[in-house]
Amino acid sequence: MPQTIDAIMTLQPESSGGPDAVSSTLYIVPACTDMSGQCRIVGFRGITSSARDCYETNPGLWVEAGLMNSRGELVCLSDEFAEFRQELLDSQPLMASLQFSMRSGAARTPVPALGPLP
């Protein structure tokens, strides 16, 4: 049974951005095959400690955010997640399973999808 949104989201305290702060997570989804030569990047409005688990359990909460090519380069990114653009470019080469989280426009260090948020 899918988890509820409350069980998935582990938001930071209000002191780190206030009640109006916007939290977002991007996840680079591992490709099922190497035929396409690219990986999907999906986005979620909230912060989760494990994007992989959240995405696998509740894929409907995530929206298409962009693409990464087989060289680990950002190909495109939705304007909805434009605040991540520089962080993704600075982190190239990218790789599948990376998770990026951000609150109130303050970039976070990319962490493997299995690891805790810093």
C-alpha positions in Angstrom: 0.0 0.0 0.0 1.4 3.5 -0.9 2.6 5.6 2.0 0.8 8.8 2.8 2.4 12.1 2.0 3.0 12.7 5.7 5.1 9.6 6.0 7.1 10.5 2.9 7.9 14.2 3.6 10.5 15.1 6.3 10.4 18.8 6.1 12.9 21.0 7.9 11.8 23.2 10.8 10.2 26.6 9.9 13.3 28.4 11.3 15.1 27.3 8.2 12.9 29.2 5.8 9.6 30.2 7.5 6.1 28.9 6.9 6.1 30.2 3.3 9.3 28.5 2.3 9.1 26.3 -0.8 10.8 22.9 -0.6 11.6 20.8 -3.6 13.4 17.6 -4.5 14.8 16.4 -7.9 15.6 12.8 -8.5 17.5 11.4 -11.5 15.7 8.2 -12.3 17.9 5.2 -13.3 17.1 4.1 -16.9 15.5 0.7 -17.4 17.8 0.2 -20.5 20.6 2.0 -22.1 18.7 2.2 -25.4 17.6 5.8 -25.1 20.9 7.1 -23.9 19.3 9.4 -21.3 17.7 9.4 -17.8 14.6 11.2 -16.7 14.8 13.8 -14.0 11.6 14.0 -11.9 10.6 16.7 -9.4 8.6 16.7 -6.2 7.3 19.7 -4.2 8.6 18.7 -0.8 11.7 17.1 0.7 12.1 13.4 1.3 14.9 11.6 2.9 14.9 8.9 0.1 13.8 10.1 -3.3 14.2 6.6 -4.7 11.9 5.0 -2.2 9.3 7.9 -2.4 9.4 7.7 -6.3 9.1 3.9 -6.4 6.2 3.9 -3.9 4.3 7.0 -5.1 5.3 7.9 -8.6 2.2 9.9 -9.1 3.5 12.6 -6.7 6.4 13.3 -9.0 6.3 15.4 -12.3 8.7 15.3 -15.3 11.4 17.9 -14.6 14.1 17.3 -17.2 16.5 15.0 -18.9 20.2 13.9 -18.4 22.1 12.4 -21.3 24.4 9.4 -21.2 27.5 11.7 -20.6 25.9 12.9 -17.4 25.0 16.3 -18.8 21.8 18.2 -18.2 19.9 18.3 -21.5 16.8 20.2 -20.3 15.1 21.3 -17.2 11.5 22.5 -16.7 11.0 26.2 -15.7 9.0 24.9 -12.7 12.4 23.7 -11.2 14.6 26.4 -12.6 16.0 27.1 -9.1 18.0 23.8 -9.5 19.6 24.7 -12.9 22.9 26.0 -11.6 23.3 23.3 -9.0 22.8 20.6 -11.6 25.2 22.3 -14.0 27.9 22.7 -11.3 27.4 19.0 -10.4 28.1 17.6 -13.9 28.8 14.9 -14.7 25.5 13.8 -13.2 24.6 10.2 -12.6 21.4 8.2 -12.0 20.1 8.0 -8.5 21.3 11.5 -7.4 18.9 13.5 -5.3 18.9 17.2 -5.0 16.8 19.1 -2.4 16.3 22.8 -1.9 14.4 25.0 0.5 13.7 28.7 -0.1 16.2 28.9 -3.0 19.2 27.7 -0.9 20.8 24.8 -2.8 21.7 21.6 -1.1 24.5 19.3 -1.7 23.5 16.4 -4.0 23.3 13.1 -2.1 22.8 9.5 -3.2 19.1 8.6 -3.1 19.8 6.2 -0.3 21.6 8.6 1.9 20.2 11.1 4.4 19.8 14.8 3.6 22.8 16.8 4.9 
